[in-house]
Amino acid sequence: MRKKKQEDQKQRSKGEILKKKVEEENKEKTEKKVESKYSHVISKGKALTTKRGILGEGQGICSKDLAGGDEAIAAFVKSKHVEKA
């Protein structure tokens, strides 16, 4: 019985380790995509309505997404709704 429990615990811990690695890799891939495609990202806890729809925290945004263009991006950076990528 003890051996079975120990084996189960080992398998669970291996599964959790693999799961964490996969999550980290996915996060890195997402961050790379945002950096390469967009110059700015939505700040944590914020959301903006854009030409592409509602964008939430961490999503990339560029001046073409807003009616005001570069001026609108600058205003959102000043108000801390948007950060540079």
Rosetta blueprint (number, residue, H / E / L):
1 M L
2 R H
3 K H
4 K H
5 K H
6 Q H
7 E H
8 D H
9 Q H
10 K H
11 Q H
12 R H
13 S H
14 K H
15 G H
16 E H
17 I H
18 L H
19 K H
20 K H
21 K H
22 V H
23 E H
24 E H
25 E H
26 N H
27 K H
28 E H
29 K H
30 T H
31 E H
32 K H
33 K H
34 V H
35 E H
36 S H
37 K H
38 Y L
39 S L
40 H E
41 V E
42 I E
43 S L
44 K L
45 G L
46 K L
47 A E
48 L E
49 T E
50 T E
51 K L
52 R L
53 G E
54 I E
55 L E
56 G E
57 E L
58 G L
59 Q L
60 G E
61 I E
62 C L
63 S H
64 K H
65 D H
66 L L
67 A L
68 G L
69 G L
70 D H
71 E H
72 A H
73 I H
74 A H
75 A H
76 F H
77 V H
78 K H
79 S L
80 K L
81 H L
82 V E
83 E E
84 K E
85 A L
